[in-house]
Amino acid sequence: AVLRVSSEFLDKEHTFMTSWDLRRAAVPSAGVAWECIRWALKNRKRLDANNKRMSICMPPGQPALVAVVKLVFSICAPVNPHIVSESCEKCEDFMLG
């Protein structure tokens, strides 16, 4: 559902910023991670053009989740300014520019 709604939003061609709060997230299955990666690669041109800034707030002590986020970033290589941090305050400050 998230990818469908995200696609619908991208179709509107508005600029936006993305903030992910993963503090309560579970490590996704490989299938879910790859589905998200395929979606991002398919939509890369529109994401690069419209997603102006991105923050990801991570939970402390979750090396498996950190590894998934690093894998996604290494494959998708977003061009927008971004931060990945365990400090949501740092993420908020970053998003404010």
C-alpha positions in Angstrom: 0.0 0.0 0.0 2.9 2.4 0.8 4.4 2.0 -2.6 1.1 2.4 -4.4 0.3 5.6 -2.5 3.9 6.8 -3.1 3.5 6.2 -6.9 0.3 8.1 -6.9 2.0 11.0 -5.1 4.9 11.0 -7.6 2.4 11.1 -10.4 1.3 14.6 -9.2 4.9 15.9 -9.8 5.1 17.9 -6.6 8.4 18.5 -4.8 8.6 17.0 -1.3 10.9 16.0 1.5 10.9 12.5 3.1 11.4 11.7 6.7 11.4 8.1 7.9 11.1 7.3 11.6 12.3 3.7 11.9 12.7 3.6 15.7 9.8 1.1 16.0 10.4 -0.7 12.7 11.2 -4.4 12.4 13.9 -5.6 10.0 12.0 -6.2 6.7 12.2 -9.5 4.9 14.4 -9.7 1.9 11.4 -9.8 -0.3 10.0 -6.5 1.1 13.4 -4.9 0.9 13.9 -5.9 -2.7 10.4 -4.8 -3.7 11.2 -1.3 -2.3 14.5 -1.2 -4.0 13.0 -2.2 -7.4 10.3 0.5 -6.9 12.9 3.1 -6.1 15.1 2.2 -9.1 12.0 2.2 -11.4 11.0 5.7 -10.1 14.6 7.0 -9.6 14.3 9.8 -12.2 11.2 11.2 -10.5 12.5 10.7 -7.0 15.8 12.5 -7.9 13.8 15.4 -9.4 11.2 15.8 -6.7 12.5 14.5 -3.4 14.5 17.5 -2.1 15.7 16.2 1.3 15.5 13.0 3.2 16.1 11.9 6.9 16.0 8.5 8.4 15.8 8.2 12.2 17.2 4.9 13.3 16.7 2.9 16.5 19.8 2.4 18.6 21.3 -1.1 18.7 19.7 -2.4 15.5 22.7 -3.4 13.3 20.5 -5.6 11.0 18.2 -2.6 10.3 21.2 -0.4 9.7 22.6 -2.9 7.3 19.3 -2.9 5.3 19.3 0.9 5.1 22.9 1.0 4.0 22.2 -1.6 1.3 19.2 0.4 0.0 21.3 3.6 -0.1 24.2 1.8 -1.8 21.9 0.4 -4.6 19.6 3.4 -5.0 22.2 6.1 -4.5 19.8 9.0 -3.9 21.2 12.3 -5.1 19.3 14.5 -2.6 20.8 15.7 0.7 20.1 13.1 3.3 20.9 12.0 6.9 20.7 8.7 8.7 20.9 9.1 12.5 19.9 7.7 15.8 19.1 11.2 16.9 15.7 12.4 15.7 16.6 15.9 16.8 19.5 15.8 14.3 17.1 14.6 11.6 14.6 17.3 12.4 17.3 20.0 12.3 18.6 18.7 9.0 15.1 18.7 7.5 14.7 22.3 8.5 17.7 23.1 6.4 
